[in-house]
Amino acid sequence: MPEEQITPASERAAIAMELLKSSESDMERDSGTPSFREPLDMVVGVTEQNKENLLCFRMDRRRFRPFDG
């Protein structure tokens, strides 16, 4: 059974942890997913629901916008 990929939820605030100088492409996902071959050029951090752990993900920076809280 393939391991389920966990990613930040849409419309949820995240912290930009690092902007990467070079990008990698996500080749592990199925070609039918929206993130197939996206440039992973930013590390974002989000807290788990219990707010005890900070999880970091490599993401495409084009998917994010400034938070206007």
N, C-alpha and C positions, 0 to 999 in steps of 0.2 A: 504494500500500500504506500503510495507516495506521501512524503511529508507535506503537511499543509503549510503554505506560505502565509505568514502573518504580516500585514501591512497596516499603516495608519488608516483610520476611518476617514472617509470623505467629510469635509466641512468641520473637521476637528482641528483645534490649534496644535501646532507643532513648533519646536524650537530649531532654528537653523544652527546646527552644531559646527558644520564645516562646509565650505565651498571647495570642491576638489578641482585641482588644476587640470587634470585629465579625466575623461569619463570612460566608463566601461559600459558595455551593453549587456542587458539581462537576457542571456541565451538559455536559461534554465526553464523558462516558462513556455507554455504552449503558444503557438503562433496565433491562436484565437483570442488571447487575452489582450486588453488594451495596452499593457506595458511591454509587450514583446519588442525587443530590440530598441527600447528607449535608452537614451544616454543617461547613465546613473552618475550624476555629477554633483550631488549635494547629499550630505548626511543630515538627517533630521532626527530629532528626539521627541518622543511622546511618552507620557506616563501610562502605566496600566490602569485599569479601572480602580484598583485598590490604592493607587497613587504611591505605592511603595517602590516600584522599579521604574527606571528610565530605560526605554527601549530605543535603540538607534537603527535607522534604516538608510540604505543608499537609495535615492530617489531622483527622478528627473525634475530639475528645478523649475521647469516650465509649468508644472502642475500646481505650483504654489503661488499665493499672493500675500501681500502684507496683511497682518491681522489688525483689524480696526475694532478693538474690543470695547 
